[in-house]
Amino acid sequence: MKHILVFNYGSSSLKYALFEQLQAKVRESVKIDGVEDCQKVVRQVIANIERIDAIAHRVVHGMDLDSPLPINEETIEKLKGLVSLSPLHNRLALAGIEVCLQELPQVPQYAIFDTSFFRELPFTSRAYALPLEFYERGIKRYGFHGISYSYLLKETARLLGKELKELSAIMLHLGSGASACAVYKGKPIDTSMGMTPLEGLVMSSRAGDLDPGILLHLLRERSPEELEHLLYNQCGVKGLTGSKDIGKMVQQAQEGDPIAQRALELYVYRIKKYIGAYYAILPEVDALVFSGGVGENSPVVRELVCKGLEKLGLLLDEGLNKGKDLPLFINSPDSKLKILVIKTDEELEMARQLLERV
């Protein structure tokens, strides 16, 4: 299995990479708009690659399924049943998988789930305080961005010169979707996203944490389908500013726009709350890690997040924070914790997992 094609389905983009023995030969990211567009791009990609020994598909929600999962008729039915739990991502992944099965039925294909990284979360962070029968039916917290966190964990250990089993960290994946993760001794013990990718931090078009009473109230005036569309597409930064572009929000806030300033304050406030919570539950912390499109590329967001957290031993070096060549250490020499900026690589991590476990 030398030539592995990896498809990473985002909510509005498709990243793909071809690896030969974990060396990337092709890497691209394409904007897509819906299922038909996704399938068109997948067809074009596989038509232009001469040799493919295996295909790995990122599937955001896998419930308790482990990765890599061989894709066949039985698993396709399982994947169809998961679309409602992550409609923005799983629907596109399923569409891409179906194209690959049609065009390359002889090539082994595997699903790699974001949720697999969090399969061993402790009950205290896995369960909601609902009747236990709901937990047994699968209504519990699964966590997301697990492929990214798996890569970031290994990379952080390498950069700090620590064994994976010795590393404890707070990691932030800040992109269009955003989440936080607490790791103790190399194992995730909590994360901000829950049963679906709606819980937790403020995102580009998702609100993050909500009082469920709000949803009950809105269901009196909207259908479930309308409410689902609102929650996934019209909230978060989009709801607060009219645009889901987080970079635009940051720029407008710096220029003095009061609406953008207020939205940015809320965005950063929620991140700080999770950092504080994870600092409280972790027996020890070695590092704070920034990643994702915003975490990697916005010194302003990183500075605002770290500001006021000096009491936790987080001391940012403003000069280092403005550096562009990743990975970066952006903490001052006196900082108790290391502060890192790492470019995540979900495609490489997926190829690694496939080679390691199949």
Disulfide bonds with the S-S distance in Angstrom:
none
